[in-house]
Amino acid sequence: MGLLYKNLKKVGKPPGAIIYTGEDKSRPIKMEVIYYNENQISKEVVSSLDSINWESSYNKWINIYGLNDTELIKEIGSKNNISSLILEDIAHIGQRPKIEFYDNYIFIVLKMLSFDNKRMKIQHEQISFILLPDTLITFQEVEGDVFDPVRKRIFQSKGLIKKKGVDYLLYCLIDSIVDQNFILLDQIEEKIEIIEEDIINNQSKKLLENIYKLRKELLILKSSVWPVKDIIYNLLKEDSVINDDTKEYLKDVNDHLIQIMDFIIIYREMISSLFDTHLSHTSNKMNQIMTMLTIFSAIFIPLTFLAGVYGMNFQYIPELSYRWSYPIFWFICIVTVVSMYTFFKYKKWL
């Protein structure tokens, strides 16, 4: 189902209605909590919000897998004074990437993208972030993400992540999602190269279909990446819980986004060029076929004329009574064919 179908599920519902618009409503919920500071770290998998130490002075990363439990989302909102409109957007997975600022928290929606090589289709999952003064809550529809390098840096005390606050953790997660797009673009580039080879070798019967698929997926990629520039811009501009040191790192994410958008434009031009090349190649091939058919027709026109003349049922045709008429007829036909073939080769039409 497309994103429009997910939006249709919200039609007619009152504002703030928390309705899960995904497909898998039986998926079990999993909550993972990481407490950390510069010196210590611990990880817990909890079954209820009461098991989370909300008052801890440690930085807290609460990652929730599964959005089908709307009562749990309501409870999180109640504990942290989150607007019902925000909770609605978390459960509604057809959201466009965006950012919203509130008095005590920041809400961000991003798309985590991956490329299905077999189907030549971009898979996207909505990731929602709520940034509180010392807590970052992330919401994912399914388990499995691009955040494992960030977790590894936390547990192995690599980089600055344990020395910084949760705003730096937010930067690291956003950076991981943005950098994933480079991997996706590399996979798309491989597909473009394969299509180029197929056009040259004329091996695939689905060239046009594959070209249209890639064009469509690049549009989806652009619609998912372009709004992130506005998100980064607003994070840099707003005086919020984002520290100035972290804003310097966010500028690097903005540079990555500019590179990604440049690659998207380049690949769109390449795919458009592939489309033109494919049509030109098909047209040339058709012209070659028509040329060959025309040449064969031109060769057989005089032969058809001769056969027509001597095949007429007149009572008296002098040549028919000659003893060598039949061999002479074939000699004339062969000389005609060889002469025309030689002429076509001389003109480089063959």
C-alpha positions in Angstrom: 0.0 0.0 0.0 1.2 3.5 -0.7 1.5 6.6 1.5 -1.8 7.9 0.3 -3.6 4.8 1.5 -2.1 5.4 5.0 -3.4 9.0 4.9 -6.8 7.8 3.9 -7.1 6.0 7.2 -7.1 9.4 9.0 -9.9 10.9 7.0 -12.8 11.9 9.1 -11.0 11.5 12.4 -10.8 14.3 15.0 -7.5 16.2 15.5 -5.3 14.4 18.1 -6.9 11.0 17.5 -4.0 8.5 18.0 -4.6 5.9 15.3 -1.9 3.5 14.0 -1.9 3.6 10.2 0.5 0.7 9.6 -0.3 -2.8 8.5 1.1 -5.1 11.2 -1.1 -4.5 14.3 -0.1 -7.7 16.0 3.7 -7.0 16.3 4.9 -7.1 19.9 6.2 -3.9 21.4 9.8 -3.7 22.6 11.3 -0.9 24.7 15.0 -0.5 25.1 16.5 2.0 27.5 20.2 3.1 27.6 21.4 5.1 30.6 24.8 6.7 30.2 27.1 9.5 31.2 30.9 10.0 30.7 31.8 7.3 33.2 29.0 4.7 33.3 26.6 3.0 31.0 23.7 0.5 31.3 21.1 -1.0 29.1 17.7 -2.4 30.0 14.9 -4.0 28.0 11.7 -3.0 29.9 8.1 -4.2 29.6 6.4 -1.1 31.0 7.1 2.7 31.4 7.1 2.3 35.2 10.3 0.4 34.9 12.1 3.4 33.4 13.9 5.6 35.8 12.7 8.9 34.4 14.3 10.9 37.3 17.8 9.6 36.6 20.5 12.2 36.2 22.0 10.1 33.4 21.4 10.7 29.8 18.6 8.4 28.6 17.9 7.0 25.2 14.5 5.3 25.1 14.0 3.4 21.9 10.5 1.9 21.2 10.0 -0.7 18.5 6.4 -1.0 17.4 3.7 1.7 17.1 0.6 -0.4 17.2 0.1 0.0 21.0 -1.6 3.4 21.0 -2.2 3.2 24.7 1.5 3.0 25.4 2.0 6.1 23.1 -0.7 8.0 25.1 1.0 7.0 28.4 4.4 8.3 27.2 2.7 11.6 26.2 1.1 11.8 29.6 4.3 11.3 31.5 6.2 13.9 29.5 3.4 16.4 28.7 3.5 15.7 25.0 0.8 17.2 22.8 -1.8 14.8 21.5 -1.1 16.2 18.0 2.5 15.0 18.3 1.3 11.6 19.5 -1.0 11.4 16.6 1.9 12.0 14.2 4.0 9.3 15.8 1.3 6.7 15.2 0.5 8.0 11.7 3.4 6.6 9.7 2.6 8.5 6.5 4.2 11.7 7.8 6.5 13.9 5.8 9.9 14.7 7.4 9.4 17.7 9.7 10.4 19.4 12.9 8.3 21.1 15.6 9.5 23.1 18.6 7.7 23.2 21.9 8.5 24.8 25.3 10.2 21.7 26.8 10.9 19.4 23.8 11.6 19.1 20.1 9.7 16.7 17.8 11.3 15.4 14.6 10.1 13.0 12.0 12.6 11.4 9.5 12.5 8.6 6.9 15.0 5.8 7.3 15.5 4.5 3.7 16.9 1.2 2.3 17.0 -0.2 -1.3 15.5 -3.5 -2.3 17.7 -4.6 -5.1 15.4 -7.4 -6.3 12.3 -5.3 -6.6 14.3 -2.1 -7.4 12.2 -0.3 -4.8 13.1 2.1 -1.9 11.8 0.8 1.4 11.1 3.6 4.0 10.4 3.5 7.7 9.3 6.5 9.7 11.5 7.4 12.7 10.1 9.8 15.3 12.3 11.7 17.8 11.2 13.5 21.0 14.1 15.4 22.5 13.7 16.3 26.2 16.3 18.1 28.3 18.1 14.8 29.3 16.1 12.2 27.4 15.8 11.2 23.8 12.8 9.0 22.9 12.8 7.4 19.5 9.9 5.5 17.9 10.3 2.9 15.2 7.7 0.7 13.5 9.9 -2.4 13.3 13.0 -3.6 15.0 16.2 -3.2 13.0 17.8 0.2 12.0 21.0 2.0 11.0 21.8 3.0 14.6 24.1 0.1 15.5 27.3 2.1 14.9 25.9 4.7 17.4 25.2 2.0 20.0 28.7 0.6 19.4 30.2 4.0 20.0 28.3 4.4 23.3 29.2 1.0 24.7 32.8 1.1 23.5 33.2 4.8 24.7 34.4 5.9 21.2 34.2 9.5 20.2 32.4 12.3 22.1 29.0 10.7 22.5 29.3 9.8 26.2 30.8 13.2 27.0 28.0 15.1 25.4 24.3 15.4 26.1 21.3 13.8 24.4 21.3 16.6 21.8 24.6 15.2 20.5 23.0 11.8 20.5 20.2 13.2 18.4 22.8 14.6 15.9 24.5 11.1 15.7 21.2 9.4 14.9 20.3 12.0 12.3 23.7 11.7 10.8 23.3 7.9 10.6 20.0 8.2 8.8 21.5 10.8 6.3 24.6 8.7 5.7 22.5 5.7 4.9 21.4 7.6 1.8 24.9 7.4 0.5 24.7 3.6 0.6 21.3 3.7 -1.1 22.7 6.0 -3.8 25.6 3.6 -4.4 23.1 0.8 -4.9 21.1 2.9 -7.4 24.3 3.8 -9.3 25.0 0.0 -9.7 21.6 -0.5 -11.1 22.1 2.4 -13.5 25.4 0.8 -14.7 23.6 -2.5 -15.2 20.9 -0.8 -17.3 23.6 0.9 -19.4 25.3 -2.4 -20.1 21.9 -3.9 -21.0 21.2 -1.1 -23.5 24.5 -1.6 -25.2 24.3 -5.4 -25.3 20.5 -5.4 -25.8 20.1 -8.3 -23.3 17.1 -7.3 -21.2 13.5 -7.1 -22.3 12.5 -4.9 -19.3 14.8 -2.0 -19.9 12.1 0.6 -20.1 10.3 -0.7 -17.1 13.5 -0.6 -15.0 14.3 2.9 -16.2 10.8 4.1 -15.1 11.2 2.3 -11.7 14.5 4.1 -11.0 13.0 7.5 -12.0 10.1 6.9 -9.6 12.4 5.8 -6.7 14.6 8.8 -7.2 11.6 11.1 -6.8 10.7 9.3 -3.6 14.2 9.7 -2.4 14.2 13.4 -3.2 10.9 13.9 -1.3 12.3 12.1 1.7 15.7 13.9 1.8 14.8 17.5 0.7 12.7 18.3 3.9 15.7 17.2 6.1 17.5 20.4 4.9 14.7 22.5 6.5 14.9 20.4 9.7 18.7 21.0 10.0 18.2 24.7 9.2 15.6 25.1 11.9 17.8 23.2 14.4 20.7 25.6 13.7 18.5 28.7 13.8 16.4 28.0 16.9 17.6 28.7 20.5 16.6 25.4 22.1 18.0 22.5 23.9 20.5 22.0 21.1 23.9 23.2 22.3 26.1 25.4 20.2 28.8 22.7 20.0 26.3 20.3 18.6 25.1 22.8 16.0 28.6 22.8 14.6 28.3 19.1 13.9 24.8 19.6 12.4 26.4 21.8 9.8 28.3 18.8 8.7 25.1 16.9 8.3 23.8 19.8 6.1 26.9 19.4 3.9 26.1 15.7 3.5 22.5 16.6 2.5 23.8 19.0 -0.2 26.0 16.2 -1.6 23.1 13.8 -1.6 20.9 16.2 -3.4 23.6 16.8 -6.0 23.9 13.0 -6.5 20.1 12.7 -6.9 20.1 15.4 -9.6 23.0 13.7 -11.4 21.4 10.3 -11.3 18.1 11.7 -12.5 19.9 13.2 -15.5 21.7 9.9 -16.1 18.4 8.0 -16.0 16.8 10.5 -18.4 19.8 10.1 -20.7 19.4 6.3 -20.4 15.7 6.7 -21.5 16.8 8.7 -24.5 19.6 6.3 -25.3 17.2 3.4 -25.1 14.7 5.0 -27.4 17.5 6.0 -29.8 18.9 2.4 -29.8 15.5 1.0 -30.4 14.8 3.4 -33.2 18.2 2.6 -34.8 17.5 -1.1 -34.6 14.2 -0.6 -36.2 15.8 1.5 -39.0 18.3 -1.3 -39.6 15.5 -3.9 -39.9 13.6 -1.6 -42.3 16.8 -1.0 -44.3 17.3 -4.8 -44.7 13.7 -5.4 -45.7 13.9 -2.5 -48.2 17.1 -3.9 -49.7 15.6 -7.4 -50.1 12.5 -5.9 -51.6 14.6 -3.9 -54.1 16.5 -7.0 -55.1 13.4 -9.0 -55.7 11.5 -6.3 -57.6 13.3 -7.0 -61.0 13.1 -10.7 -60.4 9.4 -10.4 -59.8 9.1 -8.4 -63.0 10.9 -11.1 -65.0 8.9 -13.9 -63.5 5.7 -11.9 -64.2 6.5 -11.3 -67.8 7.4 -14.9 -68.6 4.6 -16.3 -66.5 1.9 -14.6 -68.6 -0.4 -17.0 -70.4 -0.1 -15.6 -73.9 -0.2 -18.1 -76.7 3.0 -16.9 -78.4 6.1 -15.7 -76.5 9.2 -16.2 -78.8 11.7 -16.7 -75.9 9.8 -19.7 -74.5 10.6 -21.8 -77.6 14.3 -21.4 -77.3 16.3 -24.4 -76.0 18.4 -22.3 -73.5 15.6 -20.0 -72.3 15.5 -21.5 -68.8 19.2 -21.3 -68.1 19.4 -17.8 -69.6 16.5 -16.7 -67.4 18.4 -17.9 -64.3 21.6 -16.4 -65.5 19.9 -13.0 -65.8 18.3 -13.4 -62.4 21.7 -14.2 -60.8 23.5 -11.4 -62.6 20.7 -9.0 -61.4 21.0 -10.1 -57.8 24.8 -9.9 -57.8 24.9 -6.5 -59.5 22.4 -5.0 -57.1 24.2 -6.5 -54.1 27.5 -5.1 -55.3 25.9 -1.7 -55.8 24.4 -1.7 -52.3 27.8 -2.7 -50.8 29.5 0.1 -52.8 27.0 2.6 -51.4 27.6 1.2 -47.9 23.9 0.5 -47.5 24.8 -3.1 -46.4 
